[in-house]
Amino acid sequence: MIEPLVSVATRAALEKLADTYGYANVAQTPSVQMDGMPAVEEGAQAPSFSQVLSGLTNGMAGKIGHAEELSMRRMAGEEVPIREVVSAVMDAEQSLSAAIAIRDKIVQAYLEISRMQI
């Protein structure tokens, strides 16, 4: 039922986000370990929407925190390779952009649902 509502661009963005965080399609894998979430065993119920969003949020916050830590260490004069700092910052920026895109899609879906006649 929801599948027709997901555009090709949205599906591609979600797949890119899943690849970024190392998530797999829970329905196709017997056991999946997500950031901050227990593994899904075969025959067990898939994680809820809020659990998935919580896992994504925690993963994004971790990446931003790591990038900030490396940046601060570099500015303090520690021998942190600039390549590592730039890589962490770019990864955090990509995660933040993906989170903003997902937020926008959720708001758009909510507004669309709120306009439906009952």
N, C-alpha and C positions, 0 to 999 in steps of 0.2 A: 504494500500500500504506500509506503513512504518512498520506495525506489523511484517512481515517476517524478516525485518532487525534487529529487536531487539532480542538478544539472551536470553536464559532462565536466564543466570547469570546477564545480564543487567537489565532484567525485575525485578529480585529479588532485585538487588541493588537499583533500582528506587523505588520499593515498600518499602524497608527498609528506604530510605531517606524520602519518603512521611510519613511513620509512625513516624520517628524521629521528623519531623517538624509539625506533626498533619494535614497533607494535606489529602484530600480524592479525589477519582476519580470524577472530576468535571462533567463528563457526567452522572454519576449515582446519584448525589445528587442535590437537588434543590437549595441549598444555601451553599456556602463554604466561610469561612473567612480565608485568608492566611495572613502571616506576611506582614504588610505594603500594603496590597491589599484590595480593596473593596470586599464585598460579591458578589457572582455570583447569581443573581436571576433566578428563573425558567423562561425559554424562552429567557434569555439573552445569549449573545455570550460568549463563554468560553474565559478565559484570553489567551493572545498571549504567544508564546514561550518565548519572551524576558521578559514579565511580570512575568512569572513563575520563570525564572532564576534570575530575579531581586529580587523576593520575597525570594527565597532560599538563595541568597547571603546576603541579609539584615538579614535574620534569623541566618545565620552562623556567620556573623559579630557581631551580638548581643550576641550570645553564647560565642564567643571568648572574647568580651569585658567584659562580666559578669565574666568569669573565671579569666581574668586579674585583674579586680577590687577586687574580693575576695582574690586572691593571694597577691596583694599589701597590702590590709587591714591586712591580717594575718602577713605579713612580718613587717608591721608597729607596730605590737604589739596589735592590736585589738582582742577582743575575738570572733573570727570567728571559728566555729567548723571545724576541719580539715577534717571531713567527707564531709562537704558541699564544701570545697575547692577542694578536690580530685574529687568529683562527677562533679563539674562544669568543671574542667580541662579535665576529661575523656569525658564528653559530647562535649566539644569544639573540642577535638582531633577527636572524631568520626565524627563530622560535617565536619571538615577539610578533613578527609580521604574520606568522601563521595563526597565532592566538587571536590577533586582531581580526583577521579574516574570518575565523570561526565565530567570534563574537558577533561580527556583522551579519553573518548568515543566520545565526540564532535569532538575533533581533529581527531580521527580515522575515524569518519564518513565523515568529510570534506575531508580528504585525499582520502578516497574511492570514493567519488563523483568526486573529481578532476581528478582521473584516468579514469573515464568513458569516452568513446568515444562519441562524439556528432554527 
